[in-house]
Amino acid sequence: MVARKTVCLRRLGGNRKGEERVGRFFANRKVTKEKLVAGWSSLTGAACAGRHVLLIEDRSEVKFPTTAQRRRGPRLRRGKLSAR
């Protein structure tokens, strides 16, 4: 995730076989978010040792309002797009 800068399984795997491999990895009961974060935290702690670090926290949320109609997509009627 860090090396490829993505959380998308398809991009993490690189190809279909890799996507399945990554999916099986995350589906494993022994793989937990706590263990993943702990692993990354130990690497981050070592990288920051002896340095001044500025931490900026962003808690903003992006919401994309949608309606049931837009989720279904536009419909064609007599060759024209209609609202329903």
N, C-alpha and C positions, 0 to 999 in steps of 0.2 A: 504494500500500500504506500509506503513511504517512497520507495524507489520509483514506482510508476506514477505516483501522485494521483491516485484514483481509488475509489472503493467499488467500482464497477467490476463484477466478476469476470465479464467478458474481456475487459481491458487488462485485468490482473493476470488472467491466464494466457493472454496473447493469441491463443487459437482455441478451437473447440475442445481439444483434449486437455489443454491447460485450464480452460474454464471449468470443466468437470472436476479436475484435480483440486482446484481452489474451492469449488463448491463442496466437495467431500471433506476437505480440511475444515471448513467453517461449520459443517454439519456434525462434526465429531463432538461428542459430549465432553471430551477433555479440553476442548478449546472454548475458553470463556472470555468475555470482554475484560474481566478483571485481570486474567493472565496476560492478555494482549497488552493492556495498558501498563501492567507492571513491567513487562519486558521493554516496552518503549521508554518507560520512566527511568529505568536503570541506565539505558543508553543516553538519555537526555541529561541525567544527573552527572554522568561521567564527562559528557561534552561541555557542560557548564561549569565544571569544577574550577575554582580560582578565577572566575570571570564575573564581571558585572552583567546582570541580565535584566532587560526591560521586558516586563510581561504586560501585554495588552489583551484584555478579555473582551470578546465581542459576543453579546448575547442577543443580537438582533435576529429577527425571524423574517423569512420571506414567505409570503402567502400568495398563492395564485387563486383568486376567487374563480369559481366555475359554477356552472349550472348543469342540471341533468341533461339539458338539451345539447350543450356544448360537448359533454362527455361522449354522447352518442355520435356526434359529428353531424354535418349538414346532410340534408336529404335532397335528392333530385326529384323534381316534379315537372313533367312535361319539358325536360331539357333545361330547367332553371333551378337554381338553388333556392330552397325554401327554408323558412325559419323552423319548420317542424318536420 
